[in-house]
Amino acid sequence: MKRHPFEPARLICGLAALTVGTAYGLDALGIWHAPGLWLFLAIPAGLVLSGITAALWATVRRHRSQNADEPPISQRAEAA
């Protein structure tokens, strides 16, 4: 199986959708009465959190790739 990069924003988005789906399922079975406002706001809140996470993750990846292009500090000192 081909490895894929870790994407935390997709993980958060999937967990939010899974949580809301589980809540609706439990509400439909009568096991738990879900507050309507909570379910209504859970998906937008998950999407906002996912967007923030994606922006932070992209910044971290960009910072790491820029540092990977630079030689280590010991080699920079020798070159000077």
C-alpha positions in Angstrom: 0.0 0.0 0.0 1.3 3.4 -0.9 1.9 5.7 2.0 0.1 9.0 2.1 1.0 12.2 4.0 -0.7 12.8 7.3 -3.4 15.5 7.1 -4.7 16.5 10.5 -7.4 18.8 9.0 -9.1 15.9 7.3 -8.9 13.9 10.5 -10.6 16.7 12.4 -13.3 17.1 9.7 -14.0 13.4 9.7 -14.2 13.2 13.5 -16.7 16.1 13.5 -18.8 14.5 10.9 -18.6 11.1 12.7 -19.6 12.7 16.0 -22.6 14.5 14.5 -23.7 11.3 12.7 -23.4 9.3 15.9 -25.4 11.9 17.8 -28.2 11.9 15.2 -28.2 8.1 15.3 -28.5 7.9 19.0 -31.2 10.6 18.9 -33.1 8.6 16.3 -32.9 5.4 18.5 -34.1 7.3 21.5 -31.0 6.5 23.5 -29.9 10.2 23.8 -31.7 13.4 23.2 -29.4 15.7 21.3 -29.8 19.4 21.8 -30.8 20.8 18.4 -28.5 23.9 18.6 -25.5 21.7 19.4 -26.0 19.5 16.3 -26.7 22.5 14.2 -23.4 24.2 15.2 -21.2 21.1 15.4 -20.4 20.8 11.7 -19.6 24.5 11.1 -17.4 24.5 14.2 -15.7 21.4 13.0 -15.1 23.0 9.6 -13.7 26.2 11.1 -11.4 24.1 13.3 -10.4 22.0 10.3 -9.6 25.2 8.3 -7.4 26.6 11.1 -5.6 23.3 11.5 -5.0 23.2 7.7 -3.5 26.7 7.7 -1.3 25.9 10.6 -0.2 22.6 9.1 0.6 24.2 5.8 2.7 26.8 7.6 4.6 24.1 9.5 5.3 22.2 6.3 6.5 25.3 4.5 8.8 26.2 7.4 10.2 22.6 7.5 10.8 22.5 3.7 12.6 25.9 3.8 14.8 24.6 6.6 15.5 21.4 4.7 17.0 23.4 1.8 19.5 25.1 4.1 22.7 23.3 5.0 23.2 22.4 8.7 24.7 25.1 10.9 28.0 23.2 11.2 28.4 23.3 7.4 27.4 27.0 7.2 30.2 27.9 9.7 32.8 26.0 7.7 31.8 27.7 4.4 32.2 31.2 5.9 
